[in-house]
């Protein structure tokens, strides 16, 4: 509270905050953390972690894939994916089978229980998506999408993680 009564300290803090706000990577990171925290709160009522939801969501779209593919697509450490997949298998939300193309790999897919779980909590997260897109006009949404895709593509190329690159540039609905 002492800072609030000291105009010089308040001015110094405002200058520091202004400098911090000029760092785009800081602002994007902060937004990412806020998005994650917001989604995690929505999922907490379903006793589901954000990583588990994202695995279910990706499998809901891809139908089946490997844990290694999930790791690449989601840009999440393979060990974290492995732990989450093990938990989802134990809960009966995922099924796995050998990959016919490579018997050493296991294909993952949603079980009927996993499909039901996803159907239970995904509407709230899709509503959230709708709110975010409605906050922006068409030009803002298109510009944001292009900017995010451009930065993501650069980082995916720089870090040699091609699966993290956007597949559909300029398509905010995908």
C-alpha positions, 0 to 999 in steps of 0.5 A: 500500500505504501507504493500507492501513496508515493507518486514517484514509485507509482510513476516508476512502476508505470514506466516499467509496466509500459516497457514490459507491455512493449515486449510482444513475447511477454504479452503472448505468453501472458495471454497463453497463461490466461487462456490456459487458466480460464480453460482449466477452470472450466474443466475443473468442474468435470475433474479433467485436466487441460492436457487430458481435454486437449488429447480428447479434443485432438482425437475427436478431430483426428479419430486416431493417432499415436501418442508421439503424434499427439506430442508433436501436434500439441507441442507437449513433452512426450512424457507428459503426453504418456502420463495423460494417455495412461490416465485416460486409458485407465479411466476408460476414455481411450482405447488403443490398438497396434498400428497395422503399418507398424506393430511397435506403435499403438494407435489411440482413439476415443472410447465411447466413454471418451466420446461422451466425456468430450461431448459433456465438456466441449460445448463450454469450451466451444462457447468460449471460442465463440465469445473470443471470436465475437470480441473481434471484428472480422478484420481484427480476427483475420489479422490476429489469425495471420499474425499468430500463424506467421509467428507460429510458422517461424518458430516451428521452422526454427525449432524444426517442429513442422507438425506445430506449423499451422496447416491452414493460414488465414482460416480463423474457423479452423 
